[in-house]
Amino acid sequence: MNILAQDIKYLQGVGPQRATLLANELGITTVGDLLTYYPYKYVDRSRIYKIRDIDGNMPYVQLCGQIFSFESIGEGRGKRLIAHFADGTGSIDLVWFQGIKYAAKNYDCRKPYIVFGKPTVFNGHIQIAHPEIENAPEDLKAKARTTGNLFEEETINPNLQESDFEAQPTFYKGLCPSYNTSEKMKRGGLTSAGMAKLTANMFKLLKEPLQETLPSYIVAQHHLMSYDEAVHNIHYPSSPEALRHAQLRLKFEELFYVQLNILRYVKDRQLRYKGIVFNTIGENFNSFFYHHLPFELTGAQKRVIKEIRADMKSGRQMNRLLQGDVGSGKTLVALMVALIAIDNGCQACIMAPTEILAEQHLDTLRAFLGDMPVRVELLTGSVKGKRRTEVLEGLVTGSVHILVGTHAVIEDNVLFHQLGLVVIDEQHRFGVAQRAKLWMKNSVPPHVLVMTATPIPRTLAMTLYGDLDVSVIDELPPGRKPIRTIHMFDAHRPRIYQLMHRELQQGRQIYIVYPLIKETEKMDLKDLEAGFEEISRAFPDYKVSKVHGKMKAADKDREMQHFANHETHILVSTTVIEVGVNVPNASVMIIENAERFGLSQLHQLRGRVGRGADQSYCVLVSKYEIGETTRRRIQVMVDTTDGFEIAEQDLKLRGPGDLEGTQQSGMAFDLKIANLARDGQILTLARDTAQAVITSDPEERNQQNNILWTRLRQLRKTNINWGAIS
């Protein structure tokens, strides 16, 4: 029987109850699952510290000494057990707030132990809360001795000698693994140390070396550790160097198979789907370019249009990601590409995540086109009755050239005469299945252009959007002034109001964003309802409106339209305006409790202003007491308006799983050891290697690659969300 396929409940130390815990909390049901549940850090237990050498600022330490007495303090929930512990050089307290009965029953006075934990200072005395404790080596037990009360008059008993607690080298454990566990697991005895015992029992079962999972030529090419060595050293490193080699091997393999799957999918799609060939640059494109273009294209826009044009005349279906900050001119690029489709006898569809954004696109396109004979229509849930019928008929006859809409465009009754181009805006808000439905609207799948104003770090783009070619608009249109970003604390409210008054007097408008709609006892944050009242009192001469996610769509749209039409001066809102109407007259964005938002979200909100020729401001308001990571995050916003720099910093500070739009991909949970924030070089190496495999063995007939395709099939049966990745 394959040991790795064995039910985890039969592993020594597990049983039915813990098996249920492991399955529910970690998804571990077999020995093989446990094998790939890697430690998240390692603690160096190769050194025994002396109590006289430690302080409350040190990381985890290991001590060797004796417990001399216990005392119980407090009652009920406030009860704690303290064990007084010494090693001949000093004394500390070992403290338990939970598991008190267990500690009192299992640990003896005047018996030597090895104690491991994080030292802290309480009431001037060093203590370790909930330490790991195990019996000291046998040769120490005979030597340990003491008389009297160790803690009389704060002096160490002279009969207790430092030499009594010299642990022998055979005890030293070196690098010990630490495993993430949940509270439920800890209550069931599966702490990090408990998990380590299970993995130790697992390795006792593995009598034969683990089978290799990469071809020998790839292992040799990149000087990788064998799979068997890597797995053993990732759990129980023989040395720091062995740990580094194990991490490199397993990270490379993990990222390699993700990339191999993506690139194989791209190859299959290119073979299966031929694209509509757009050979013509015709009357509509030329008329717009020479007579209706509102301003000269930036160099970045020209470059991107050339890249898209090359795709659309190549004979293969285009799948391209267009990245560009808010205001960089993505919509104009989308229109010009749509005109190429129209000149080649096809229709175009632009899908947006909200009705507000779809209506904004409609207004923008119609304003750009002016009197050109190009029919642009809107299809959302609000378009009903006769108007909806007219739009649907126009799509079938071909008289509607460009359709702008929300999810409504993927409904089965929406049929096109000849759909040649699909533009998906802010695509991370759409599921894979929803996007795929647009492919079925034409006998030959349309070209696909995915747009996002959320800059995506290169490593993340290679994984989340690895099947897409990437274009970047990294210039803003001429005449735009960089937004000035300021960090202020709650105490600076008078200065904030002064800035608001100055801008309002000059005829500008202001956004104020709050993290909450209503006050809550659980969170000490500014809320919209109280903020609306406060702003209305502070600015009685100006019209203040509010927008939040719990309002009816019609009411929300009406308030947004009032602001867009300059009928209201201050818009108090939650993050629903992150993607919203274009108001060039708005010059101030104030974000309350900015410490509660991620960098990408702050950048998106800031992008609501700075759309006109006037100087714009973004004020990040926070509490004074904020953590160092939060302070660094806010400082990044103050220092740069470059969305790609911000995205890279966000990835480093928060990790891929927290970035907006990436959770749906499953990547945060699927990568067991690789980290996209830190492993960019390994990812590039893995992708290049996967591409070389696809190029050299496109039909998958090379016998030395059999191990790859077998392994890929095995992985596709696991919990990895391959469909979302590709």
N, C-alpha and C positions, 0 to 999 in steps of 0.2 A: 504493500500500500504506500502511496505517496504521502510522506509525513506532512508535507506542507498543506495538503488538503484535509488533514485530520481536524475534526471538530475541536474547537479550543477548550471545550468543557472537560476533555479528557487529559489535558495537560496538567501535570502535577501543580497543585496550588490554585487551580481554577474551580472546577465543579460547576453544577447547574446555575447556582445563584450568581456567582461572579461572571459566568459566561453570558448571562442575560445583561449584566451591567456593561461588559465589554462590547456587546453587540449594540446595545441602545446608545451608549455614550460615545463610542469610538468607531463603530462599524466593524469591529474585529470579531469574526466568527470562526476563523480557521488559524492554524499555526502559521500559515503563509501570511495572513494579515498581520499577525504579531511581528513577524520577521521584518515587515516593511513599515512598522510603526517606530520611526526613528527618534532618538533622543533630541531634545531641542537645545540642550547645552550640556557641558561637562564640567565637573568640579574636580579640582586637583586635590586628591587626598593622599598625595605622596609625602606630605609633611605633617608632623605632629607639632603644634604650637605650644608654647608655655603661656600660662595665664598672664604672667607678668608682661608678656610682649604684645598682648592684644588690646584693642580699644574698640569703641562703639562704631567706628567708621569703616571697619574692615569688612571684606566680603566673607564668605563662608570659611570657617576655621575648624580644625580638628584638634581635640584635646584628649589627654589621657590622664585620668585621676580617679578620685573617689567621691561618692556621695556620703556626707557625714550626718545629715539630719534633714528631715522634712518639716515643713510647716504649712498649715492650711489657713488661708486668709479670705475673709468675706463670706457671704451667704448667697444662696440661690444662684441667679445668673452671674452675679459678680464674683463668685467663688473662684479661687485659683490655688494651685498647689505649687509650692516652691521647694526645690531640692538644693541644698547648699553643697557646692562641689569645689574641690581643691586638688592641686597637684604638687604642693610643696613650694610653689613660687607665688601663689596667690589664690584667690577664691572668686567664684562667680555664682550667680543663681541660675538654675534651670527652672523654667516656668511652664506650667500647663494650665490653659483655660478650658480645654476640652480633654476628654480621655483621662480625667483625673483618677478615676478608680483603677484604670488599667496601669497607670504609672505607679501609683502607690502600692499596688499589689505585686508588680513585676520587677521593680528596681529596689535593691537592698542597700541599706546603710553599710558603710565600711567595706564596700566591694568595689574593685577597680573596673572602670568602664572606658570605652572609647566614645567620646561625645562629639557630634558634628552638628553645626548650625551657624546661624547669622548672629553675631554679637551686636547688642544695642545697649544703650545706657538708660537706666530708669532710676530716678531718685539718687543719682550720683554713683550707682553701682552697676557694673556690667552684668547683663543677663542674656540668656539664649532661650527664646520661646519655642516650645515644641521641638526640642532637639531630636536628632536621630541618635539612638543609644544602642550599643552592642557590647557584649562582654569583651574585656581586654584579653590579649593573648595569655595562654596558660603560664608562661614563664614569669608573667607579671604578678599573677595571683599570689604566688608564694612570697613575693617581695613586699607587697603592699601591707602597710601596718600603720596604726595610729592609736593614740590614747587621748582621752579628755575631749573637751568641747572645742572644736576647731575655731568657733566664732567668738570666743570670749575676748572682749576688749579689742576686737578687730585685728587680732594677731594670728599668725599662722602657727599651728602647733609645731614646736621644734622637733618633735619625734617623727614628723612627716618630712621625708627628704626628697629633693628633686630627683635624685637617682632612682628612687623607688618606682618612678613612672617612665622609664626609658623603654619605649616600645621597640621590639626587635624589627629589623628590616623586613622580615617575612610577613609582617602585618601590612605594610604599606600597600595601598590599593591603586595608586596612580590616578589616571583620569577616570572618574566614575560618571555614568550617564544619569541625566535627569530627564524624566518623561512628563509631558503634560497630562494632567488628570483632572477630572471634574470633582465638584463637591460630593456628588452622589458616590463616585468611586472611592473617594477618601473615606467616606462613612462606611463603605463596604470593605475597608482594609486595603484598597488598591491605591496607595500613595505612589509617589515616584519610586520610593524604595521597593514597594510591593511589585510594581511593574518590572523593576530591575530583576527581582527574584524570578519572575515568570520568564523573562527573556533568558536568564541563566539556565533555567530548567529546559527551555526550548532548545538551547544549543547542545545540551546533553543528549537530546534525541537525535540530533543530526550526525549520524555516523559517517556519512559519505559527503565529500565536497559538493557544494551547490553547483548546479549546472550553469555553464556560461550563458549569458544572455545577449552578447554582442559577438559578431564575427571576429575571428582571431586577427584579421588584417586591420580592423579598426582599433582593437585593443593595442596592437603593436604600433600602429601609426601614431597614436596619441600617448604612448607610454602609460597606459592605464593599468591600475591594479586589477587583478582578477575579481570576478563578481563574488566568489566565495570569500576571499580575503577582505574585500570591501565591506561586506555585510557583517562579518565578525568584528572588524575594526571600527565600524560605525557604532556598534553597541558597546564594545569593550576594547577601546584602543590600546594597542601595545605600546604606543608612544605618540607624542604630539605629531610627529612627522607621518606616522601611519594613519592617524586620523585625517590629516590634510589630504593624503592620497585617496583614502576611502571616500571622503566628501566629494573630491573632484570626480572620481569614477561614477558615483551614484547620481550626482547632479548632471553630469554630462549625459548619462544614459536616460535619465528622466526627460530632459529637454530634447534630446535627440529623437526619442520616440514621438513626442508631441509634434516636433517639426516634420518628421518623416510622414506622420499621418496627414498633416496639413498639405505638404508638397505632393504627396500621392493623390490626395483629393483634387488638388489643382490640376495635376497631369490628367487624371481621369475626366475631369470636367472639360478641359481643353480638347481632349480627344472626342468626347461625346457631343459637345455643343459648339457648333460653328456660329459665329456671330454674323449679324446683318452687316453687309459691307456698305459703309457710308463714303462713297467716292467723291461726292459733289460738295463743293462750297458754293452755294447758290445765291439766289436773289435775296432771300430773307436775311441771311447772315451778312451779306455785303451791304445791304441797305441799312441794317442796324449799325454795322461797324462804321460806315462812313457818314451816316446822317443822324443817328439817334444815340450814339454812345455819350453818356452824360459827362464823362471825364476820361482822360487817357488811361489806358490800362497800365497797371504796374508791371514791372519786369516779371514778378512772380506769377501774376495772372496770365501773362503771355506764355510763360513757360508751361504752366499747368494746362492751358488750352491746347498747346502743341502735343503734350503727353497724351491727353484724352483723344485728340484727333488721330494720333498714330494708332491708338488702340482700336478706334471705331472703323478704321479702314483696313485693319490687319486680317480680317476674315475670322478672327476668334472673338468670342464674347468678352466684352470688357467687364472687369470687376475691379474697380478702383476706389480707394479711400482718399477723399480730399479733406485735408486738415487745414484749418486756418482760424485765427482768433476771431472773436466777435468784431464785426466791422471791417474785415479784411477783403470783402468783396466776393464771397463764395456764391451768393445768389446771382450776381452778374455773370459769373463763369457758368453757372448752371443754365441760365437763360441762353447764352451764346451757344452752348453745346446743344441745347434743345432746338435752336434754330437750324443747326446742322442736320439734326434728325428730320426736321420738317422739310428742309430742302431735298432730302432723300426719300420723300414720300411717306414718312413715319410720324407717329405721334409721340409725345413725351408726357410723363407723369411725375409730379413732384409730391412726395408724401412727407408730411410733417406730423410731429407727435401730438400737437394740440390745435384746437380750432383757432385760437388767437394767432398762433404762428402761421397756420395755413392762410388765414385772412391777410396777415402781414405780407406773406409771399405773393398772394394774388395782387394786392395793391401795388407792391413794388414792381412786379412784372408788367402790369398794365401801365404804370407810370413810365417805365423804361421804354416800352414799345410805342407809346403814343398812338399815332394814327396808322400804324402798320397793320396790314390785313392778316393779323395772327389772332385767332380766337382763344382766349384763356378763360377757363371756367373753374368754379369751386365746387367740390363735393365733400360735404361733412354731414354729420348727423343732423345738423340744423337745416340743411337744404332739403325741403320736402315738397310734395304735391307737384303742381305743374312745372315749377322750376327744375325739380329733380328729373322729371320725365324729359324735359328739353335737353338737359345736360347728357343724360344717358343715351338719348337718340343721337345727339351730336357726336358722341364717342363712336357709336356704331357706324354712322355714315362717314365719319372722318372730318366733319366740319369743325369739331373741337380739336384744336391743334395741341394745346397744353392743358392738362388737367392738374389742378392743385387740390390736395385733399388730405384727410386724416386716414384712420383705419378704414373709413367707409369705402375707399377706393379698392380694397381687396375683397369686397363682397362678391359673391358668385354672379349676381345680376349686373355687375359692372363689366361691360364688354367693349373692346376697342376694335377699330377698323384695322389698324396696324401699329401696335405699340412697339416702338423701337428703342426707347430710352426711359429708364426709371432712375429718378434721383431721390434718395432717401436722406432726409435731414435729421440730424441727431439720432443716428441709427441705433445707438445703444438702448434707446427707449422702445425698440421693437424687438419682438422675439424672432428666432430663426424661422419658425413655421410661417409667421406673418409675412416676412420678407419673401419667402419661397413662393407664396401664393401669386405674387406679381409675375413670377417667371411663367406661370401657366396662362397668362393673358394673351400670349402670342404663340403661334406654331413654332417660330424660332425664338428662343429666349432673348429678351431685350438686353441691351447693354445696361450695366448697373453702375451708377456713381453714388457712393456713400459719402455724405458730408458730415463733419462734426466741428463744432466750435470749442470742443473740449480737447485741448492739445494732449496727445497721448505719447508718453515716453517711448523711445525707439524699441526698448526691450519688450514693453507691453504690447506695442503694435505688432511686433513680429510674432507674438503668441496669440493675442486675441483676434487680430486681423491678418494673420499670416498668409491667408489665401488671397489677399487683396494687394494689388500694386498700390503704392502710396505716393500721392502728390501733396505738396505743402505750399500754401500761400504764406510766406513769411515776411510780407511787407504790408504796411497800411497804406491806403490811398493818400495822395498828397493833400496837404492842408490840415491834417489831423494833428492835434497837439497831444503829447503823452499825458495820460491822467496822472495828477499828483495825488499820491496816497499818503495819508497821515494817520498815525496811531495815537489815539487819545484815551484817557481813562474817564470813568464816570464823573470824577471830580472836575473835569474840564468842560462840563455842560455849558457854562456861560460862553466859552470861546466857540463851542460848536454852534450855539444859537446866533452868535455874532456873524459867523460865516454864512449861515442860512439867511439871515436878514439881508446881508450884502448882496447875495446872489438873487434873492427874490426881488429886491428893489431894482435890479438890472433886468428884470423880466424873465429870469430863469425859473426852472422847476426842479423839484427835489424828490428823491426816493428815500424812504426810511424803512429798513428791513428789520424785522424782529424774529427771533427763533421760535416764539410761542404765540398762539392766538390769545389764550387766557392765562391768568395767573394760576399757578399750581403750587401746592404745599411741598411737593417733592423736589422741585427745582427752583433755585433762587435765580431766576432769569427775568429779563425785561419781557413784557408781553404786549401784544399789539393793542388790545382793548384799552389798557391803561395808557399806553403810548399815544393812542389816538386822542384820548381826553386831554392829556398833558400838552400835546402839540397844538390842539385846537385852542386851548387857553393861552398858550404862549404866542400864537400867531393869529389873533382874532381878525385881522384884516385880510387874511388869505383863506382860500377854500381848501379844506383838507378832506381827502377821501381815503377809503381803506379797501383792501382786497386781500382775501385769504382763501385757502383751499376748501373751506366748508360752505362757502357761499354757492348759491345756484349759479350755473354756468352763465346764464343770461345776465344776472346781476353783476357777476365778475367782469364779463366782457363789457358791460355798459360803463362800469367805473373805469376800466382801462381805457375805453374810448374817450371818456371825458378828459382823462389825463393827456391822451394823445392829441386831443383837440384844444389843449390849453385852457379847458374850462375849469380844471382844478390845478392848484399850484403845488401841493404836497401830497404825495401818494404814500400812505402808510401801508405796509404790506408784509406778508411772510415771503418765503422763497418762491412763491408761484410766479414771480416776475423774473425769475432766473432766465427763462426763455419766454420772451413776451414782445410787446409792441416796440417799434422803433420810435423813440422820441428824441430827436436831435437837440431840442431845447432844454432837456434835462441836463443839469451840469453838476449836481451833487448827489452822491450815493452815500448814505449813512447806514452802517451795519452795526446794530446793537448786539452786544455779547458776541463779538467777532471771534472770541476764543472757542465758541461752540461749532464753528464751521471749518470744513476742510479747505485746503488751499485752492483746489480746483473750483469749489463752489464759490469761494470768495472772489476768484478771478472772473467767474461767470457773472456774478452779481455786479462786479465793478464794470463789466462790459456793457451794462445798461446805459452808462454815461460816456462822454467822450465821443459822441457820434456827430457832433457839429464842429464848427470852427473855433468855438470858444474854449477857454481853459476850463477843464472839469476837475472835480475833486472826489476822492473816495475817502471817507472817514471811518476808520475801524475803531469802534468803541469797545473797550474791555474792562473787566475788573482789574484792580491793581495787583491782586494776588493771583498770578497765573504761573504755571509751571514753565520750566526752561524750554521744553519742546514746543509748547504753545507760543512762547515769546519768539523763538526762532522762526516759527511758521509765519507769524505776523510780520516779522522783520523782512522775510522774503518778499511779502506783498509790498512793503514800503520800498524795498530796494529795486524791484524790477517790474515791468509790465509785460515782459516776454513770457507768453503763455507756455512755451516749451520748456523754458528754464524753470518755471513754476511747477510744471507737471513732473519734471525730473526730481525736484526737491520734495514734492508731495509723495512721490513713490519712495524716496529714501526715508522720509519721516514717518509715513503711515503704513507703507507696504501695499502690495497690489490688491489685497482683499478688501481694503477700505476705500479704494478709489471709486468715485461714483461711476456707475456704468459697468464696472467689472464684476460685480457680484453675480450677475445673471450668467456669466460665462462659466461659473463653477471653478475657475482657476484657483481661487483662494483656498479651496479645499482639496483640489486635485494634486497640486504639487506637494509632494511629501517632504522634499528636502531642498529643492532648488528655490532660490529667492530672486525674483525678477529685478528687485531693487539693487541687488549686489552682484548678481551673476551674469551681467551683460556679456562679458567676454566668453564665458562658457556657452551662453546661448548662441552667440555668433558662430563659435566653433561647431556647435551641434547642428545648427542650420546648414552651414557650409558642407558638413559631412553628409547630412541627409540629402542635400541637393546633389552632391557627387554620386550618391547611390542611385537616385532617381535618373540622373543623366546617363550613367554608365550601364544601368540595368533597367531600362524603361519597361520592358515586358516581364520583368521579375523572373528571369529564367536562369540567372547565375546561381549555381548550387551553393556557393559560399555565402550567399545572402538568404538562404532558406531560413536560417535561424532568426533573421530580422522579421520576415513576414509571419512566421509562426508566433514570435513574441508579440507582434503588433495585434494579431488576432486575439491572443490571450488578454492583452491590455484592454481591447475594445469591449471585452466581457466584464470588465471591472467597473468601478463606480466613476471612472473618468468620463466627464461630459464631452466626449469627442464631437458630438454634433454641434455643441455651442462653440467649440474651439474653431471648427471649420464650417 
